[in-house]
Amino acid sequence: MSRHLALPNQLTILRLLMVPVIGYTLTASWMYHDQVSVAVYASAAATDTLDGRIARSRHLVSELGKFLDPVADKILVITVLAILLGMKVVPFWVVVVILAREFVITGLRFVAAGQGVVVGATPWGKSKTVTQNVMIGLLILEQPYPVLSAAAQAFVIIAVVATVASGVDYLWRYRRFVV
């Protein structure tokens, strides 16, 4: 076993370290803070895709990575949504739907893991992630660019539909773990 963290886990930790930076830039009041916030958020979101690809292609999948990666994803999204909720940029019900799905599927993963089953990502799960990331980016950018408001609101609906569909898909696929 290596004394050093593998690159995928380093990327996951980087994503976690970017969360306070995003929080700071999102709540700042200096010129172009929204644009910087979106750039930092997009970079953090990109590490999610990158760490998984590297881990699988280089056979660097680890127990730490399996645990830390989804935790980092949830902390990133939930933190940004909480800030946007506080700024009255995203409706409360949207945050509730996204949080509820995350708690239910995380619980499902823990139950399955307790029985030796790894609940991996599905196409719906990946779609959920992409649509939520686009939604968050558009919600941030609509602040300085109101012309993006219609696209942001459309992606709110798209992300909620993908979030619910993803949750239903996981529950159906792994229904044997649902009591």
Secondary structure, 3 states (H helix, E strand, C coil): CCCCCCHHHHHHHHHHHHHHHHHHHHHCCCCCHHHHHHHHHHHHHHHHHHHHHHHHHCCCCCHHHHHHHHHHHHHHHHHHHHHHHHCCCCCHHHHHHHHHHHHHHHHHHHHHHHCCCCCCCCHHHHHHHHHHHHHHHHHHHCCCCHHHHHHHHHHHHHHHHHHHHHHHHHHHHCHHHCC
